[in-house]
Amino acid sequence: MQPATRLSRARRWLVLLSTLVLACGLPTPCFALDLLSDVSKERAKEIGIKVTMGPSANNDVRVQVDFDKDVLKKEFKYAYMDLTRGGKRLVSTYIMPFKPAPNMLHFEIYLDPEAVADATVTITVWGDPITGNGYRIKLKDFVEKPAAR
């Protein structure tokens, strides 16, 4: 076999291998197809989201998010929590829901009290077969102000 033939055969295999890697190995879930919107307390009530916070046994804050799927009539896709400070993401994690009833989803996270101001929870539902609608909840907007004495 001549060196030029070996080189062209190796080049064909390299092109095929790189094409397979690009086509099969790189695609991953992407947030670019999710339409995100920030949710106020009033909007949360309209779309069936209830956020409650309270102390936990470990001196943390227990954040409970309940989501009534029947209000939006859309199927749940996923939920995640982000913790950012100074514009830099410190933590991003998916949250696993509990299903206390067929139409309800329940999420719980525990945070340091100082982190609540920097945390968001995003619940995403299917908008259509490709895109999702994400409802971003800034936890600081849901903290109850202490009653005046």
Secondary structure, DSSP 8 states (H G I E B T S, - for coil): --HHHHHHHHHHHHHHHHHHIIIIIS----GGGEEEEEE-HHHHHHTTEEEEEEE-TTS-EEEEEEEEHHHHT--EEEEEEEEEETTEEEEEEE---EEEETTEEEEEEEE-GGGGGGEEEEEEEESSSS-EEEEEEEGGGG-------
